């Protein structure tokens, strides 16, 4: 939805590619992404057993696990891309 809003405002990909105002915050964003991924893996693979009637209905494990691994791959690609791109483009 956000790219559509930017496109509607006339912001192109070339302008967004030159936006470096958030570059100093990249380590914070990466740490936050890894923190959320870690919490997701903990919830999927280390979920405590629940025996009472107040237990929530379990999520579909196959879909959740596939989505979590997909997000982990996307984060890994996004983090390593600035280091691999010069090698691919040269």
C-alpha positions as CSV (number, residue, x, y, z in Angstrom):
1,X,0.0,0.0,0.0
2,X,2.8,2.4,0.9
3,X,4.5,2.2,-2.6
4,X,1.1,3.0,-4.2
5,X,0.8,6.1,-2.0
6,X,4.3,7.2,-2.9
7,X,3.6,6.6,-6.6
8,X,0.4,8.6,-6.3
9,X,2.4,11.5,-4.8
10,X,4.8,11.4,-7.7
11,X,7.7,9.9,-5.8
12,X,9.7,7.6,-8.1
13,X,12.0,4.7,-7.4
14,X,15.0,6.8,-8.4
15,X,14.3,9.4,-5.8
16,X,13.7,6.7,-3.1
17,X,17.0,5.0,-4.1
18,X,18.9,8.3,-3.3
19,X,17.2,8.7,0.0
20,X,20.0,8.3,2.6
21,X,18.5,10.1,5.6
22,X,17.7,6.8,7.3
23,X,21.1,5.2,6.6
24,X,22.5,6.0,10.1
25,X,19.6,4.0,11.6
26,X,20.3,0.9,9.6
27,X,21.9,-1.1,12.5
28,X,18.9,-0.3,14.6
29,X,16.5,-1.6,11.9
30,X,18.6,-4.7,11.3
31,X,18.7,-5.5,15.1
32,X,15.0,-5.0,15.3
33,X,14.3,-7.3,12.4
34,X,16.6,-10.0,13.9
35,X,14.9,-9.5,17.2
36,X,11.4,-10.0,15.7
37,X,12.7,-13.0,13.8
38,X,14.1,-14.5,16.9
39,X,10.9,-14.0,18.8
40,X,9.0,-15.6,15.9
41,X,11.3,-18.7,15.8
42,X,11.0,-19.0,19.6
43,X,7.2,-18.9,19.4
44,X,7.1,-21.5,16.5
45,X,9.7,-23.9,17.8
46,X,9.8,-23.4,21.6
47,X,6.1,-22.9,22.2
48,X,5.2,-24.0,25.7
49,X,2.5,-26.7,26.0
50,X,-0.9,-25.6,27.3
51,X,-3.3,-28.0,29.0
52,X,-6.1,-25.8,30.2
53,X,-9.3,-24.7,28.6
54,X,-8.1,-21.1,28.2
55,X,-5.4,-22.1,25.7
56,X,-5.6,-20.3,22.4
57,X,-6.4,-22.2,19.2
58,X,-3.1,-23.2,17.6
59,X,-2.2,-21.4,14.3
60,X,-1.7,-23.5,11.2
61,X,1.8,-24.7,11.7
62,X,2.8,-25.3,8.1
63,X,1.7,-21.8,7.0
64,X,3.3,-20.0,9.9
65,X,6.6,-21.9,9.6
66,X,6.8,-21.3,5.9
67,X,6.0,-17.6,6.3
68,X,8.6,-17.3,9.1
69,X,11.3,-18.9,7.0
70,X,10.3,-16.7,4.0
71,X,10.6,-13.6,6.1
72,X,14.0,-14.8,7.4
73,X,15.2,-15.3,3.8
74,X,14.0,-11.8,2.8
75,X,15.7,-10.2,5.8
76,X,18.9,-12.1,5.1
77,X,18.9,-10.9,1.4
78,X,18.1,-7.3,2.5
79,X,21.0,-7.3,5.0
80,X,23.6,-8.9,2.7
81,X,22.6,-7.1,-0.5
82,X,24.7,-4.0,0.1
83,X,27.8,-6.2,0.5
84,X,27.1,-8.5,-2.4
85,X,25.8,-6.0,-5.0
86,X,29.3,-4.5,-5.8
87,X,30.6,-8.0,-6.5
88,X,27.7,-8.7,-8.8
89,X,27.7,-5.4,-10.6
90,X,31.5,-5.1,-11.2
